Amino acid sequence: MASYLHFYEPRGIRVARAMGQYVWDEEGRRYLDAYTGHGVAFLGHRHPRIVSALVEALGSVMVAPPSVAGRWMEELLEALEPVLPPGLDHVTLLNSGTEAVELALKIARRVTGRKNIVYFSGSFHGRTMGALSVTSSNPGYRRGYEPLVPGTVRARYNSVEDLEKVITEETAAAIVEPVQGEGGVNPASPEFMRELRRLCSEKGCLLIADEVQTGFGRTGKTWAIEHYGVTPDILTAGKAIGGGFPVSMVAVPAWVAEKLPHGFHGSTYGGNPMAMKAVAAAARVLVEEEVPRQASVKGARLMRLLGEVLSGARPVRRIKGMGLMVGVELRFPPGRVLRCLQEEKQILALKAGSTVVRLLPPYLVTQQDVEEMARGVADCVHRVYGG
Ligand SMILES: Cc1ncc(COP(=O)(O)O)c(C=O)c1O
């Protein structure tokens, strides 16, 4: 038998089935899923409307690139209309978050004719060479791959002071996560985002909002940038947007789209019928089931409850996040707490930064699920570290 080349450490369970906010292992044990495949299953596992859209595509056409697309393309554009940020109504689909970031970086250089890309400490934008060049959440991700793409300039996340220094007439773009995911669930400060937007406009560079993790309702708004009243020039999205189907998206305004000729970019699988059907269905679910509002209410409840059950717990530094993107920052690496959650509480969660337990549950979690998550984290923190 061949060997699977694991890039992530196996977690010690084998999932057999999944539905809504739960997964079941091969022994039939049920887990509450706040891991959601790195945040992908935000609309829940196998949402019936996503499944039926995919079944429909399977029954008609699986392979047809955008150059020969049929009615599923109009269906996509129509469904996205109420979902896209104002003015960013030119979209293209790709296959992964990192690929969307690569395209965003290319667009920025193409449109401005400049080279430099500003990025921030704690950032995560993907693992391919361009995206890695603007990623700094973990030095280990970059080590051994230098020289990366030249022309990148790092500044401190949430430092308004740094922005003035790094954004210049030579900057093609600044790329930012409104809430850093992988870097530790760190929301940007409103002043930082506002100043970043202002300086990008003043210096003529493009603002790229990387909403691969924060987008599609996760933070309590359709896009996290809405919390800041800021509109980017390029938006990247992924994870949740296909309701579980692997797909990513780049959205730009008309004035950017006009500068991108045919042949400028390409992707064999980008914009395939399955992806378009999945994103269209997911966008309709987002609007009709008021997903952002639900994420906002449930996320606030989860954060409040975590604050109560962990109040005075010495191993906990703080609780942070936005909507259903929640981090419990510990004074220690979170591995043992994550293991306890999985093995003792049957809750799947994931790590962020070096000390954060990250919870990325689907929007359809119930009050009981929220309580289970908060109590589970508190019990595990106490069990592992005492105090
Ligand atoms: C903000 C952000 N950008 C880009 C990526 C890369 O996405 P993918 O793993 O789909 O390439 C991620 C993945 O976690 C992410 O969180």
The ligand as an SDF file (V2000), in Angstrom:
LIG
                    3D

 16 16  0  0  0  0  0  0  0  0999 V2000
   -6.5760   34.1690    6.0240 C   0  0  0  0  0  0  0  0  0  0  0  0
   -6.1610   32.9720    5.2210 C   0  0  0  0  0  0  0  0  0  0  0  0
   -5.6680   33.1510    3.9840 N   0  0  0  0  0  0  0  0  0  0  0  0
   -5.2930   32.1090    3.2250 C   0  0  0  0  0  0  0  0  0  0  0  0
   -5.3800   30.8210    3.6940 C   0  0  0  0  0  0  0  0  0  0  0  0
   -4.9400   29.6780    2.8270 C   0  0  0  0  0  0  0  0  0  0  0  0
   -6.0280   28.9180    2.4350 O   0  0  0  0  0  0  0  0  0  0  0  0
   -5.8480   27.4400    1.8180 P   0  0  0  0  0  0  0  0  0  0  0  0
   -5.3740   26.5780    2.9530 O   0  0  0  0  0  0  0  0  0  0  0  0
   -7.2200   27.0920    1.3330 O   0  0  0  0  0  0  0  0  0  0  0  0
   -4.8540   27.5490    0.7300 O   0  0  0  0  0  0  0  0  0  0  0  0
   -5.8920   30.5900    4.9700 C   0  0  0  0  0  0  0  0  0  0  0  0
   -5.9820   29.2220    5.5010 C   0  0  0  0  0  0  0  0  0  0  0  0
   -6.1100   28.9730    6.6650 O   0  0  0  0  0  0  0  0  0  0  0  0
   -6.2900   31.7020    5.7670 C   0  0  0  0  0  0  0  0  0  0  0  0
   -6.7580   31.5350    7.0020 O   0  0  0  0  0  0  0  0  0  0  0  0
  1  2  1  0
  2  3  1  0
  2 15  2  0
  3  4  2  0
  4  5  1  0
  5  6  1  0
  5 12  2  0
  6  7  1  0
  7  8  1  0
  8  9  2  0
  8 10  1  0
  8 11  1  0
 12 13  1  0
 12 15  1  0
 13 14  2  0
 15 16  1  0
M  END
$$$$
